Amino acid sequence: MTHRSWTATTIALRGLLAQLRRPELMVFIPAVTLAAFWMGGERMLILTALGAPMLFVIAGAFRFTGAGSNPVPDVLTGLALRPQIVTQMDKVLRDGPISGLTTACLVVQFDDAPALLDRHGRAAQTEILTRCAERLCATLRGGDAVARLEGGGFAVALGPVRRLDLETAVQLCARLQSALSPPISLNGARIYVTCSIGFCLGDRAPLAEGAALLDAAQVAADDALRNGPGAIRAFMPDMTRTRADRDALREDLETALDEGQIRAHFQPQISTDTGAISGFEALARWHHPTRGLIPPMDFLPAIEDCGLSGRLCEVMVYNALLALVRWDKAGLKVPAVAVNFSRSELRNPGLASKLKWELDRFDLTPDRLTVEILETVVAETENDVVVANIAAISQLGCGVDLDDFGTGHASITSIRRFPVRRIKIDRSFVTRVDEDREQQKVVSAILSMAERLGMETLAEGVETQGEHAMLAQLGCGHVQGFGVARPMPVEDTVDWINRHLSRQSGTPRISNRAR
C-alpha cells in the first residue's frame, strides 16, 4: 500500500469513528440488523446484533462526561484555560526584550462568595459567573484572554501592549469592577456582586514566566480579598513572604489543634440573685510549647483567616462537654457551659446533628450546652441556613445566648427571628456603671427590653464589686468577668468552685430591685 492510499484510508477511518461517536446513530441498529438477516441469514444477523454496539463502544459514543452534572453555559466553556493564558504570557514575556511589548495578569475574586453560594445555590452561582464573564469579555480588548479559575474567580491575561504602568493597571481594574457592579436579574431577584482584584505587571513578576506572573497576581488578589470588599492590590515582593508566613502559621495552628495545645479555659458566670454558679464560658487559649500561653487576640483572627474556625469549634465543644462530665463526677453543680460559634460554623447544615451526636456521646442533656452567637451575626445575616441552624439548636434543647449585645446594631425584629434565651450585655456598657449615670440609663433600657421580650440577661466584663452590686440592683440576672474570676484551666476549676461555695455560705446576698 502506497503512502498516499494509507493516508486516505486513515482519514476515512477517522471520519467513520467520528460518526460512530454519535449515540443517536444507535437508532439505525435494528434496520441494519434486519438488512444483515436478509443478505446473510441467521449467522449474519447474530454477528451484526453483537458487533454493531461494540463498534459504538470502541468509538467512544458512550464516553462518561460526569453523571448528573449540569451542562456548563457556552460563555464559560468558551473561556481560555489556565495553561492557555500562561502560554500566552510566556510568549509575550519571552519576546519582550525584542518586541518592546509587555503584558500583565489580573485575578478577579468575588467578595463573600461562600455567602452567595449559600443564599442562592449552585445553579444560580453558575449563572452569575456566566453573566460576569460576559461583562468582563465585553470590557476587555480583543487580544486579552479571560480564564476561569478553580475557586470561582477569573484570570485576565492582557494582550501585548507597548506601555503599561501602575496607574493604567489600576484604572483597568476599576473599569472591570464597574462593569460587574450593575445588578444581575435572576429568578425575579436583583443580585449585586462585588469583586476584589489583584494584579501584577509583567516587569514586576518574580520570574519572567507566565506561571510566575499568574501566581503573583493570585497572591495580590488574596490580599485584596482580605482587605475588601472592592479592594484593588498590586503585587509586592513582601506579599509572598507574608503568604509564606501565613501558610506556616496555618501549619502551626493545625498542629496545635490536633495535639491539644489549643484548649478551653473556663470563666464562671454567677447569678446576681443567689450568688450560685449559673454556668461557665469556654474560652480558647493556646499553650504553645516554646512561647508559653498565647493570648486569644494573637491567634483567633488567624484561625478565621486560615479557615480553621470549624475545627476550633469542635475542639471547644469537646473540651466543654468533657469538663461537664468531670464536674458531675466530682459532685459539683454546674448547670451549663457556653461555647462561641463563628459565622462560618453556623453555616454548616449538619451542625445540630453534630451537636446531638456529641451530647449523646458524653451522655449529657442538651440544656447543659449553651451556644453563643455574636449580635453581628443576628444583625447582618440573611442566610436561611444560619437561621434554620439556630432554630434547630434551640429545638434540640440547647440554650442560645446573644453575645456582645449593643455593638451589632441588631433590631428587635431581627432578634425575634432567633430563639434567643439570654442576651449578654457588652462590657462597654458595664464599665463604670456604678459611677456613670448615663451608663446606668443605657443598661436599664437594655434590661427593660429584655424583660419585656422574656429574655434573661448576663453582663460581661464585670471587673469591680461596685459594678457587680449596681448591675444586681438594676436587675441584671447574671454577671461574668475578672471581678468574679479570670478564665482558668479545667484543672483549677474544682478548687475555685469549692472556694466559691465556701465564701457564698458566709456572704450576705445582694438584693435586686423588683423585676
SVG drawing of the C-alpha trace seen along z (x, -y; Angstrom):
<svg xmlns="http://www.w3.org/2000/svg" viewBox="-43 -60 59 79">
<polyline fill="none" stroke="black" stroke-width="0.4" points="0.0,0.0 1.4,-3.4 1.8,-6.2 -1.0,-8.2 -3.5,-5.4 -2.5,-4.7 -3.2,-8.3 -6.6,-8.3 -7.5,-5.1 -6.5,-6.6 -8.6,-9.7 -11.6,-7.6 -11.3,-5.5 -11.1,-8.7 -14.2,-10.0 -16.0,-6.8 -15.0,-6.7 -16.1,-10.3 -19.5,-9.4 -19.8,-6.3 -19.2,-8.6 -22.7,-10.0 -25.0,-7.9 -28.1,-9.0 -27.0,-6.7 -27.9,-3.7 -31.5,-4.1 -30.4,-2.6 -29.1,0.7 -32.4,2.6 -32.6,1.6 -29.0,2.7 -29.6,5.9 -32.7,6.7 -30.8,5.9 -28.0,8.3 -30.5,11.1 -31.9,10.6 -28.5,10.6 -26.7,13.3 -29.2,15.2 -29.3,16.0 -25.5,16.1 -25.1,12.6 -28.0,11.4 -26.2,12.6 -22.8,11.1 -24.4,7.8 -26.5,7.6 -23.5,8.3 -20.9,6.4 -22.6,3.1 -23.0,2.0 -19.4,3.0 -18.3,0.6 -20.1,-2.3 -18.5,-1.5 -15.0,-1.3 -15.6,-4.6 -16.4,-6.2 -20.1,-7.0 -20.8,-6.4 -17.8,-8.2 -18.5,-9.3 -18.9,-13.0 -19.9,-13.3 -23.1,-11.7 -25.7,-14.2 -23.7,-17.2 -25.4,-20.2 -24.2,-21.5 -21.9,-24.5 -23.1,-27.6 -21.3,-28.3 -19.8,-31.5 -17.8,-29.7 -16.8,-26.8 -15.6,-29.4 -13.1,-30.9 -9.4,-30.2 -7.9,-27.6 -5.1,-28.3 -2.4,-26.7 -3.5,-28.8 -3.1,-32.1 0.1,-31.0 1.4,-30.1 0.2,-33.5 2.0,-35.4 5.1,-33.2 5.4,-34.2 5.0,-38.0 7.5,-37.9 10.0,-35.9 9.7,-38.2 9.5,-41.4 13.2,-42.4 13.0,-42.2 9.4,-43.4 9.3,-46.1 5.9,-44.8 4.7,-43.7 1.7,-42.2 0.1,-42.0 -2.1,-39.5 -5.2,-40.3 -7.1,-38.0 -10.7,-38.8 -12.2,-37.3 -15.8,-37.7 -16.3,-39.2 -18.3,-36.9 -18.5,-34.1 -19.5,-31.4 -22.5,-33.5 -23.5,-33.9 -23.5,-30.2 -25.3,-29.5 -28.0,-32.1 -28.7,-31.3 -27.4,-27.8 -25.0,-26.2 -27.1,-26.7 -27.6,-30.4 -23.8,-30.7 -23.0,-29.3 -25.5,-31.7 -23.9,-34.6 -20.4,-33.6 -21.7,-33.4 -23.1,-36.9 -19.9,-38.2 -17.8,-36.5 -19.9,-38.2 -19.3,-41.6 -15.6,-41.1 -15.1,-40.0 -17.2,-42.9 -15.0,-45.3 -11.6,-44.0 -9.8,-44.3 -9.9,-41.6 -6.3,-40.4 -6.9,-40.0 -7.7,-36.5 -10.0,-35.5 -9.7,-32.2 -11.9,-30.8 -10.1,-29.8 -10.9,-26.9 -12.1,-28.9 -14.8,-30.7 -12.8,-33.7 -11.3,-34.8 -7.8,-35.5 -7.1,-38.0 -4.0,-38.0 -3.6,-41.3 -2.6,-41.2 0.8,-42.6 0.9,-46.4 3.7,-49.0 3.4,-50.7 1.8,-49.6 2.3,-51.3 0.8,-51.0 -1.8,-53.8 -3.1,-52.3 -3.5,-48.9 -5.4,-50.3 -7.7,-52.2 -8.4,-48.9 -9.2,-47.1 -11.6,-49.9 -13.2,-49.6 -13.7,-45.9 -15.3,-46.5 -17.7,-49.0 -18.6,-46.5 -19.6,-44.0 -21.4,-46.4 -24.9,-46.6 -27.4,-44.2 -27.9,-40.8 -31.6,-39.8 -32.1,-36.1 -35.4,-34.4 -37.1,-37.7 -34.4,-38.8 -31.8,-41.5 -28.4,-40.3 -25.4,-42.6 -21.9,-41.2 -18.7,-43.0 -15.2,-41.8 -11.6,-42.4 -8.8,-42.4 -5.1,-41.7 -2.7,-42.3 1.0,-42.0 2.8,-43.9 5.0,-41.8 8.2,-43.6 7.4,-43.1 6.8,-39.3 9.2,-37.3 10.3,-35.4 9.8,-36.3 7.4,-33.4 3.6,-33.2 3.1,-30.9 5.0,-33.2 3.0,-36.2 -0.3,-34.4 0.9,-33.2 1.9,-36.8 -1.5,-38.2 -3.2,-35.5 -1.2,-36.5 -2.2,-40.1 -5.8,-39.1 -5.8,-37.1 -4.5,-40.2 -7.2,-42.3 -9.9,-39.9 -8.8,-40.1 -9.0,-43.9 -12.2,-44.0 -14.9,-44.4 -14.0,-46.1 -10.2,-46.3 -7.5,-46.5 -4.0,-45.4 -0.8,-45.4 1.7,-42.6 4.6,-43.5 7.5,-41.1 6.8,-41.1 3.3,-39.7 5.0,-36.4 6.8,-36.4 3.5,-37.3 1.7,-34.5 4.5,-32.0 4.3,-33.2 0.5,-32.7 0.9,-29.2 3.5,-28.4 1.1,-29.8 -1.7,-27.6 0.5,-24.6 1.3,-25.6 -2.4,-26.1 -3.4,-22.8 -0.7,-21.1 -1.8,-23.0 -5.5,-21.9 -4.5,-18.3 -2.1,-18.0 -4.3,-19.8 -2.2,-22.9 -5.3,-25.0 -7.8,-24.1 -10.5,-25.7 -10.1,-27.9 -13.3,-28.4 -14.7,-31.6 -17.6,-31.3 -20.9,-33.1 -22.7,-34.0 -26.4,-34.6 -26.8,-38.1 -29.9,-36.8 -28.5,-33.8 -24.7,-34.0 -24.8,-30.5 -22.8,-29.4 -25.1,-29.6 -22.5,-28.3 -19.1,-28.7 -18.0,-30.1 -15.3,-28.1 -12.6,-30.4 -9.8,-29.3 -6.2,-29.6 -3.1,-28.4 -0.5,-26.7 2.5,-27.0 5.3,-24.6 8.0,-27.3 6.2,-30.7 4.0,-29.8 0.4,-31.0 -0.6,-33.0 -3.5,-35.5 -6.6,-34.8 -6.3,-38.0 -2.9,-36.9 -4.3,-33.8 -8.1,-33.9 -8.0,-36.2 -5.5,-33.8 -7.8,-30.9 -10.6,-32.7 -8.2,-33.7 -6.9,-30.1 -10.4,-28.6 -10.0,-26.7 -13.0,-28.1 -14.9,-24.8 -12.0,-22.8 -11.6,-25.1 -15.4,-24.9 -15.1,-21.1 -12.2,-21.3 -14.1,-23.7 -17.3,-21.7 -15.3,-18.6 -13.5,-20.4 -16.7,-21.9 -18.6,-18.6 -15.6,-16.8 -15.5,-19.5 -19.2,-18.9 -18.6,-15.2 -15.6,-15.9 -17.6,-18.3 -20.5,-15.8 -18.2,-13.1 -16.8,-15.4 -20.4,-16.1 -20.2,-19.8 -23.3,-21.5 -22.5,-23.4 -25.8,-23.9 -24.2,-24.6 -21.2,-25.6 -21.3,-28.2 -19.3,-27.9 -18.8,-30.6 -19.8,-29.6 -18.5,-31.5 -20.5,-32.6 -18.8,-30.0 -19.6,-27.2 -23.2,-28.3 -23.4,-27.9 -22.8,-24.1 -26.2,-22.5 -25.3,-19.5 -24.5,-21.5 -27.5,-20.5 -27.0,-16.8 -23.3,-17.0 -24.1,-18.6 -26.7,-16.0 -24.1,-13.2 -21.6,-14.9 -24.1,-15.3 -25.2,-11.6 -21.6,-10.5 -21.0,-12.2 -24.5,-11.2 -25.4,-14.8 -28.8,-16.5 -28.9,-19.4 -29.7,-22.0 -26.1,-21.6 -24.7,-23.2 -25.2,-26.9 -24.4,-28.2 -23.2,-31.8 -23.6,-33.8 -22.5,-37.3 -25.0,-40.1 -23.4,-41.0 -24.5,-37.6 -28.1,-38.2 -28.0,-41.8 -26.4,-41.0 -27.4,-37.5 -29.9,-36.8 -28.7,-33.2 -31.6,-30.8 -29.1,-28.0 -27.9,-30.1 -31.5,-30.9 -32.5,-27.2 -29.4,-26.1 -30.1,-28.3 -33.7,-27.2 -32.7,-23.6 -30.2,-24.1 -32.9,-25.6 -35.4,-22.8 -32.7,-20.3 -32.8,-21.9 -29.5,-23.9 -29.5,-27.4 -28.8,-30.3 -27.0,-33.4 -26.7,-36.6 -23.1,-37.8 -21.7,-41.4 -25.2,-42.8 -25.3,-46.5 -22.4,-46.5 -24.0,-44.9 -27.0,-47.2 -29.5,-44.3 -33.1,-45.5 -35.8,-44.0 -37.3,-42.4 -34.0,-40.6 -33.6,-39.4 -37.1,-37.9 -36.2,-35.9 -33.9,-33.8 -34.9,-31.8 -32.5,-33.7 -32.7,-32.7 -30.3,-35.3 -28.6,-38.4 -25.0,-39.2 -24.6,-43.0 -21.3,-44.1 -18.6,-45.3 -18.6,-48.8 -21.9,-49.4 -20.8,-47.7 -17.6,-49.7 -18.1,-52.2 -21.8,-51.5 -21.7,-52.1 -20.3,-55.6 -21.7,-56.8 -25.4,-57.8 -25.6,-57.6 -24.3,-54.0 -27.0,-53.2 -29.7,-54.6 -28.4,-52.5 -28.2,-49.3 -31.6,-49.9 -33.1,-50.3 -31.5,-47.1 -32.7,-45.2 -36.2,-46.6 -36.3,-45.5 -35.0,-42.0 -37.7,-41.6 -40.5,-42.6 -39.1,-40.1 -38.9,-37.3 -35.1,-37.0 -32.5,-36.5 -29.6,-38.9 -25.9,-38.5 -23.4,-41.4 -19.8,-40.5 -16.6,-42.3 -17.6,-43.0 -14.3,-43.9 -15.3,-45.5 -17.6,-44.8 -19.2,-48.1 -20.2,-47.2 -21.4,-43.8 -23.6,-45.4 -25.1,-48.1 -25.9,-45.5 -27.7,-43.4 -29.7,-46.4 -30.6,-47.3 -32.0,-43.8 -29.3,-42.1 -29.7,-38.3 -26.1,-37.1 -22.5,-38.5 -19.2,-37.4 -15.8,-39.0 -12.4,-39.4 -14.3,-40.8 -15.7,-37.3 -12.8,-35.2 -10.3,-35.1 -10.6,-32.2 -8.8,-29.2 -7.8,-25.7 -10.3,-23.0 -7.8,-21.5 -8.2,-24.7 -12.0,-25.0 -12.7,-22.4 -10.7,-24.3 -12.3,-27.6 -15.8,-26.1 -15.2,-24.8 -13.8,-28.1 -16.7,-30.0 -19.2,-27.7 -17.4,-28.3 -17.5,-32.1 -21.1,-32.0 -22.2,-30.4 -20.9,-33.2 -21.7,-36.2 -24.9,-38.2 -26.9,-38.1 -27.0,-41.3 -30.7,-42.2 -32.1,-43.0 -34.7,-45.6 -38.1,-44.4 -38.3,-42.9"/>
</svg>
